[in-house]
Amino acid sequence: MEIIVFGMISGCIILFGALGFSMTLKAEGFINVAHGQMLLLGAYLALAFSSFGLGMVFSTLLVMVCCGFIGVLIYRFLYSPVKNRGILVLLFTSVGVAYAINGIVGALAGKRVMAYDLPPVRALRIDDVPIMTIYELMIVGFALVAAIAVHLFLTATWVGKSIRAVADNFDLARVRGFDPRRTSDYVWFIASALAGVAGVFSGIIGSLHLGMGWQQIIIILAATVLGGLGSIYGVMLASVLLGIGMEIGITILPSNYRTGVAFLIIIAILFLRPEGLQSLWAPRGGARI
């Protein structure tokens, strides 16, 4: 039970990062390597905010806003000017942005491993069996709310429909009256805000270190591929499956094989479902981004 529960918690954290990564990949058409460093930035921003006496909930909300605006600024000043030069230029630009963010955070926060100063709490119990702490319950609850909110946002709002339209057909969306520039701003704000939250939650259940962004981007990419490019439901399901699968895997293998377990799961599922998990419901019109 503990393995399944902690796997679900890990999957919820992956979900936050993978949803944003999938949105930018579908809307902009390139792999944003720097997305993982937004998790790093969010984690350390929350540490800075909490040092001023702000509670973790309020700090997390501030992280969402700050990371969202930083993501938009990075897009406007670094990605947008080279957007017409091809995918490879965008890819290598994102690598440079990733190293820049990592270096700036390291220069300001130092290289030592850090942790949030959270008050100790007792684990919630069912039949006298410890299940999860209130912090972990908060992560699961926040993930459920975020998943529903993203779905409703993309399917029931004008901004969400514009994001989907621009992602599917840029020229046709512009003819239909959608503003691609403003839509891109929305995509980068939401994706970066979700990544920042993923970083905070990673710090809550673990520790803060300069390598966390590089570690998470690999798993986020894995969840995006496994779920099916552009499928919000596929990414959600893939994130939870990867989280549980990795936790089960490290009960047999050493913990440093955690990422390897994730890719073994991908290989096994893609062997049966080459289009990813989205193929399970695609014939019934599964929503995409």
N, C-alpha and C positions, 0 to 999 in steps of 0.2 A: 504493500500500500504506500509506504513512504517513497519508494522508487517511482511509482506511477504519479503520485502527487507532485513530487519535485520535478518530474519530467514535464508535467503540465505547466508548472511555474516557469521552467526554462523555455517551454514552447511559447508561452505568452510573451516572454521577453523577445524571442526571435520574431514573433508576429509583428510587434511594433516596428522593428527594423525592416523586416521583409516587405511589409505593406508599402512603406515609403519608397524603398528601393525599387519595387515593382512599378510604382507609379511613375517615377522618373525614367526608368528604363523604357516603359511603354510610350510615355509622352515625348521624351527627347531622343530615344533611339540609341543610347549608348550606356555602357556600364560605368556608373559613377563610383569609382574606387574610394573616393573621399567620403562616401556615405558612412562607412564604418567609423571614421574619425568624428562624425557628428555625435555618435554614441559616446566617444571619449570626451568630447567637449561638454555634452550634457551632463555626464557624470561629475566632471570637475566643477562645472558651474554650480551644480546643486551643493557640492561641498563648500564652495565659496559663499553661497547664499546662506547656508545653514550656519556658517561661522559667525554671521551677523545676528544670530538668534532667531532666524526665521524657521518656522516649522517645516517638516519635510513635504507636507502637502502643498503649502504655499511656494516652497522652493521649486517643486516639480512644475507647478503652473508657470512660474517665472522662466524656468528652463525651456518650456514649450515655446513661449513667446520669443525669448532670446534666440534660441536655435532656429526658429522659423524665420526670423528677420535676417539672421546671419546667412542662412541658406539662400534666401532671395538675393542678398547682396553678392554672394559668391557667384550665383547664376548671372546676375546682371553685369558684373564687372569682369568676370573671368571666363565663364562658359559662353555667354551670348555673343561676345565679339568674335569668337572662333567657331561659331556654330556652323557656318557655311564652308568650313575648310575640311570637313569630313569626320567620320567617326573616330579614326585613329588619333587625330589631333585632340579631340574632346577627351578620349581615353587617357592620353598622356598628360593632358592638362589636369584631369582629375587626380592622377597619380601625384603630380606636383602639389596640388592643393592638399592632398592627404598628408604628405610629408611636411608641408608648411604648418598645418593645424597641429600635427603631432609635435613638431619642434617648438611651436609657440607654447603649447600646454606644458611641455617638458621644461622649458625655460622658466616659466612662471611658477609651476607647482613642484618641480623637482622630479627626480627619477625614483624616489622611494615608493614602496607600496603603501597606500593609504586606505582609510575606511571611514564611513560615516559614524558620527558619535550619536548612535541611537540608543535609547533606554532599553534595557533587557526586558523581554516579555516572555510569558509562558506560552507554550504551544497549545493551540486549541485541540481538544481531545474528543474522540468518539469512542464510547465504551472503554474509556481509560487508555486509549491508544492515541499517542500524539500524531496529529495530522499536519498542521501547518501553523505558523505564527500569524499574528494579525498583519504583519508587513507582507507576508506572502499572500494572505487572503486579499489584501489591498491590490496586489499585482494582478491576481486572477480577476477580481472584480473590475478593475480598470480596463483590463484587456477585453472583457466581454462588452463593456460599455463602448469602448473604442471601436470594436469590430462592428457593432450595430450602428454606431454613429457614422462610420466611414461608408457602410452600405447605404444608409439613408441619404447621406450627403451626395454620393455619386449617382444615385438613382432618382432622387426626389427634389433636388435643388437645381436652379439654373446654372450655378457655378459648376456643380458636379456634372451636369449634362454637357457643359462646354468643355470640361476636361476630357470626357469620353469622346466627344466629337473631334476635338483637336488630335487626340491620340489615334483615332481611327483614320481620319483623313484631314490633313492640315488645310489643304486648299479648299475643300468643300466646306469645312467648318468656317473658314473666313468668309466665303460667299454667303453662308447662312446667317452671318451677323455676329459670330463669336470673335472675340478679340484674342488672338493667339498669344500676344505678349502678356496680357493680364492673366490669361489662363495659366501660362508657364509660371508666373509669380505664385499663383495659388498652389500649383503642384509642388513647387520647391518649398513653400512655407509649410504645407502639411507634411511633406516627406521629412523635412529636417526637424520639425517639431516632434513627430513620432520617433525619430531616431534619438533625439535628446531624451525623451521619456524612457526609451529602451536602455540608454546608458545609465540613467538614474536607478532603474530597477536592477540592472546588473550589479551596480554598486551596493544596493541594499542587501542582496543575497550573497554577495561575494566581496571583492575588494576592488580598489581603484589602482590601476597601473597603466603605463604608457602603451602596453601591448594589447590592451583590451579591444581597441578599434580594429587592429589587424586580425585578431582572432574572430571577431564577430562578423566581419565582412565576408569571410569564407562561408560561414554557416548561413548567413543571410542570402548569399548567392545560391547556395545549395537549396534552400527553401523555395526561392523564386523559381528555379529550374524545375524542382520537383512538383510544385503546385501548378506549373504551366504559366508561361509568360503572359502577363496581362489578366490573369484570373484572380480576383480578390478572394473568392471562396477557396480556390485551390491553394493559394498562399497561406490562408488561415489554417486549413487542414494540414498542409505540409509542415507548417511551423510546429503544431502540436505533436504530430507524428515524429518529427525529428527530435523534439525535446524528450519525448518518452523513450524513443529508440536509443538515443545517446545515453540516457541514464541507465537503461537496462544493459546496454553494451559495456559500460564501464564497471558493472558488477562482475564481469568476466575478465575484461581486459584492463590494463593500467589506464589511469585517467588521462594520460597524455595521448591516448588513442581516440579521444572523444570526437575530434573532427573526422578521423578516419572512419569511425562508425557511421557518421552522418552520410559520408559518401558511399559507403557500402549499402546503406538503405536506399539511396538514390539509384544506384546501379540496379539493385534488385527490382525496384518499382518501375523504373523506366524500361527495363527489359520486358516487362509485361504491358506497360502503358507508356509508349514512346512519347505521347503528347503530354504526359504528366497527369496529375490527379484531376485536372479539369475535364479530362475525357470522360469521367464518370457521369457528369451531368451536362456536358456540352450539347448533346443532341436535344436537351430540353431547354436550351437557351440560357445557360448560366451567365450571369452578369460578368462583364469584363471591364477592365480599365485600360 
